[in-house]
Each structure stands twice: as structure tokens, then as C-alpha cells.
Amino acid sequence: MSLTWRARLRQEPRLINVAAWPQLDPLLIPQKRRRIYLRNTRVVRAVLSGEHLATVAEAEGISLGRVTQLLNRCLGGSSDTAPALFQGLVPHQVIANNGAEPARGRFAKLLQDVPGLRVGLDEMLLARLKDKPWAEVPSPSAYHNLFKNLLARANWPLDAYPYTTVSLAYESVRRDLQMRWVMFCQARKSRHVAFTHFPMPSNECWLYDRIEIDEQVIDCEQSTAGVEIRFSDQVPPLRLSRLTVLAAIDAETDCVLGFQLALTSKPNQNYLLALLHQCVTHWSPRALHTEGLELPPGSGFPNLDENLPLPLPRTIAMDNAWMHHAHSVESFVTQELGATLNYGRPKSPTVRRAIETAFNRLNQRLSHRLASTSGSSVTDPKRESAKNRKAVPIISLTQFEDALYVTLADANHRPRAHLGSATPLDVVRHQSERAYLVDVGDDQRQLWNPFHGVEEKVVHDLSKSQRKAYIDFGHLRYKGAGLLALPANETKVLVRYDRRDIRQLEAFRTNGQALGPLFCPGNWRAYAHGIATREYLFKHHRKLIRRSPDPLTEFLYQLRNQLAHPSDVANFLETYQEFVGGFGLPTSLWHQPAPEKGVETRVRAAGPSQSERKVSPDNPVVRRPRYWSTDLNPGGYR
């Protein structure tokens, strides 16, 4: 039978005299628990001397229930066992109970009595936190199996707890796992010092000293809204799945310098180059095509204001993404801009505080205002339902681009507390008037083009008069009249190309003399295309290239007929954007693709193509030989 402290005093009145209790030396109690023990002793002495419980609780600063709990710990318990007395007043002391009823604290006492039990359980958790090769996932079942194994190693008697229970203390083991895992994780985090600042004091940073660039994926799978684009009247609205926003921000003024929207979740280096080019050159304000959206008064970005200086950064901070390490990106930043690339420490996004904060504001004001997630499982309540997935989205890509443009422009006009209630554009204007900024002329900026590249190529068939001289570039032969001006002792030329459109190259001698343009074969000049597109075609669509007289058009038509998934739509839109010359431009400025100027006229004048003619034994196809001569290039060496 369990007794309360009042029932114990009625049964044994002699216990009212605390002086008659077996004494416990306070010096034997650990110092960190001694103060609480002495307080508990004062509480019990005051109550047993006749004071009211409420008076004692108020005097000691504890609750009334805590006073009752202390009295029950030292005087209560089973009627068949002696009370704990002073032992019950020791903080965190496990009180043994030999009664018939289950006693509380048996698991804690078991951890103290069994040698190596507490240490063995903790080693399992610490091995997982330290990522040891032999570490096991700390699940409740694995933790309980280790608990039973350690008891067996210690030769714990089978007639003692926990073998007297059916579950072998499974629930106590599970709760201990949860408590100890949280405690170890918090202790590890408290010892970890996060690197949250860049290695330059903030008082030494000025305008454009540090520009931070990053990307964020936007999920367009939404239950009430989506993103779509209309290609033409013959194609229904196309549904997109994910987009990527690339943004650049000045770390000192918190001003967004520019942004780029990629129609894929995995952008390449061309999008980053377009963003860099947008930040360092002047652009015209974008026209809005969505009703209800208005831009704040004035320019939304520094590159839209002729009175503000354009960035010439000292440091550009990015993470360690693959495209950030591209040779074209590194060469443009270091050689053209004269800046330093800072990739920071791996897995340390807090180093780029400004850009991460800007993306957080973008999420709150635009991208996360609706539930934009495809769900972590088929039963996720945030996942888009099958009914809404079949419906046409209500947000078009043009509307989303306008909303993104207005949101970032409005962020540059909002006052910031850390800027003294000034807007980022005001701070840019203030520092540009008072700080010394290194700048270059507009003529030099006009020459900056991050998409340009230069390579050295070997000229073939230069000495054969019946064949045209050519160079190999991008799996094709480029020919031009300028190659005839190359001296006989020179077999190499320099070619300059644009990564977005490689239909035409500019050839130069090694001494810098211009040789004029070089052109790819006519069946590859229908639409503008870049290096990556041609590499993809020659790697994955060799059969299409061999059989088709116009591989670019047929490839685009093939993508158009395979729009079964949002990822297919993204591939089609990327290709279409490249073919129409709309890379880096909003969709509202895209135009319908058209063949190269003069190609259609020449085709019509020449009559039907060879693929359209009917080939028969009576009407064989006769190919006339074509030659080049010095008449095509007056002033040449031959």
C-alpha cells in the first residue's frame, strides 16, 4: 500500500521530529546539487514545524505542488518499506521501492547500476554523429537491441528489472534515445562556430566592393496556380515544372543589381554570363504586360539609371556550383572585369548573407505565397491534386516574369533598418557621390561580351586549288573567302565566336589581321544555335543529322511533338528561346523564328531542293563542281 506524507506521519508520529532522522552529511553530496538539497531540507523542516505549505512555498520561491512532492519523496512510499527521509531530498536521487507496485525511476537506476550500460548506449549515438564507418542508424529497435546486448554482457540477473516486464523496458529505451539524441545534437551545435562574415570588415566595404550571386529553384507545381506559356495557336498552353532565378546583389548597399530567369532547374554557364553582362552594362526599362502591376517611381535597378555608375566589382562571391567554375565565367570576371572570384567555404551559405536574405524576401512576397511544391510523397497534403493537375494553370510565364521584375525592383525602393531607414538605391546614389569608384569608359564596356570566345584552328585544303579551304569547328566545316588571303607558310588562324550563335565565325591571322567571316554549311544556318545545342545533336541525334536536310528545324519539330511532361516543355522552350535569338530576354520580346536573311530567297530562286526532286534513272542528280579563285578575294596571295 502506498502512503502519502500525511498518512506516514499518522502511522509514525515520531517522524515529525526531523532531528531524530538519520543524519546525512551535506559534504557527501556533489557541490552542484548541494544548494538544492539544503533548500529542500529547509522546506521539510519548516512544514513539519507547523508552518503552512503556502507560506513555505512563497518564502522559498517554489510552487505549492513542489512542496508536496518533496514531502512525499522523503516520507511517502510503500507501507512495507522505510521512508527515504533525507535521501529523498537529494536532487536527482533514485528512490528504491520494494513494494508490489511498479516504482518510478527504475530505468534511471538501472543505467546507474549496470556497469557500461550508459557508456555503451552513448557510444552508439556518438559514432553516428561523428559519421564513423561502422555507425548504425539510431532507430528505437536498434537502440533496444543494443540495450539487451549490454545487459547480457553484464550478466544482469533474469529475475530483476527489466526482465520482469513484458516489453523489456522498450518504451523507456525509446524515450532515452530521443532525449539523448537531442542532447548530443544540441551540444554539437553549441560547439560549432559558424563562419557568418566575409574576411573584410564591414566598415571597409563600399559600393560595388563585393557582389554576391546565387541561384534559387522555383517550383511551379501549384494547386491553385501554375506557370504556362503559349507557343502558337496550334499548340495548347504548355505547363512548366521548375524555373531557376539567378540574382546579383551588392553586399554593402543591399541593392539588387539584376536577375536572370532560366527555364530549367539546372541552368548552365550561359545564364550566369547573361547575368554578369546585365549587371555591368546599361539596359532599357522593361515594359510590363500584366494588368495591375506597377513599377515604383524611378529606376528599379542601377543599370537602368544613366546617372548611377555601373558596377566594376572588386570581389564576386558565389558558391561552389559547377557552372561557377566554368572557364568562360572565370576568364570574364578576372580578365575583363579585373575582379576576384570568391567561392567561399563549402556548405556555408551564411557567408553570402545578402543574397540569401534577398531570396528570402522574394519567397515571402512572391514565390511562396502559394503552395508551390510537388509534394514529398503521393499522400502529401501540399501535393497538387489530380484534378488541378489536368486543368490549365492561371498564371502565364509572362505574368510571372513581370511579377518577379516588379518584386525585385520594389525591394530596391523599400527602406532598410540597417541602412538608417534609407532605400538601397538611395544608398547607392549617396555612396556614388562620395566614394572613389574605379570606372571604365562606355566604349570599353561596349567591347565587353562574356559570350565571345577565341580559339586557334588549323586551315585544311589550303594548297588545293580545286577545293575550298576550311576549318573544323563544332563538328562542321567552316568556309570563307578570307581564308584565301592566308600566306602559304601559315596554316593556323584565330577564330572568334559567340557562344549563343555559332553559324558565323570571325577569322584573324595570328598577327591580328582580319580575314573576314567564316560560315557553316547552309543546312545549319536556319536558326541561331549555340555550342551546347550542336554538341547535343551530334552526340544524341546522329541519325537525324544524316537523313535531314535541315536538322535544326526537324529537331525543334521533334521536341514540339514530345511534350508529354513538364521537363519536355522546359527542353522545348530552351531550344525555342535559343533559335529565335531570345536568350536572356523576357518571353514578351520573343519573336517567331525565321530563316537566315536571304536563305529563303536563294532557295526559291534555285528551284526545288534535291530532297524534293524525284530521282530516277532517266533524271539523275548531277552535281556541278564548284571552285574558288582569287577573283572572290582580290588582293590575296594566290
Secondary structure as UniProt FT lines:
FT   STRAND          2..3
FT   HELIX           5..11
FT   HELIX           13..16
FT   HELIX           18..20
FT   HELIX           26..28
FT   HELIX           31..48
FT   TURN            49..50
FT   HELIX           53..60
FT   HELIX           64..75
FT   STRAND          77..78
FT   TURN            79..80
FT   HELIX           85..89
FT   TURN            91..92
FT   TURN            104..105
FT   HELIX           106..113
FT   TURN            115..116
FT   HELIX           117..129
FT   TURN            130..131
FT   TURN            133..134
FT   HELIX           140..153
FT   TURN            154..155
FT   TURN            158..159
FT   TURN            161..164
FT   HELIX           170..191
FT   HELIX           202..204
FT   TURN            207..208
FT   STRAND          210..219
FT   STRAND          227..229
FT   TURN            233..234
FT   STRAND          238..239
FT   STRAND          242..250
FT   TURN            251..254
FT   STRAND          255..262
FT   HELIX           269..279
FT   TURN            291..292
FT   HELIX           302..304
FT   TURN            306..307
FT   STRAND          315..317
FT   HELIX           322..325
FT   HELIX           327..331
FT   HELIX           332..336
FT   STRAND          340..342
FT   TURN            346..347
FT   HELIX           349..352
FT   HELIX           353..362
FT   HELIX           363..367
FT   TURN            378..379
FT   TURN            381..382
FT   HELIX           386..390
FT   STRAND          395..396
FT   HELIX           397..411
FT   TURN            412..413
FT   HELIX           417..419
FT   HELIX           424..434
FT   HELIX           442..447
FT   TURN            450..451
FT   STRAND          452..460
FT   TURN            465..466
FT   STRAND          470..473
FT   TURN            474..475
FT   STRAND          476..479
FT   HELIX           481..485
FT   TURN            488..489
FT   STRAND          492..498
FT   TURN            499..500
FT   STRAND          501..508
FT   TURN            510..511
FT   STRAND          514..519
FT   HELIX           522..524
FT   HELIX           531..540
FT   HELIX           542..547
FT   HELIX           551..560
FT   HELIX           566..579
FT   TURN            580..581
FT   TURN            583..584
FT   HELIX           587..589
FT   TURN            597..598
FT   HELIX           599..605
FT   TURN            610..612
FT   HELIX           630..632
FT   TURN            634..635
//
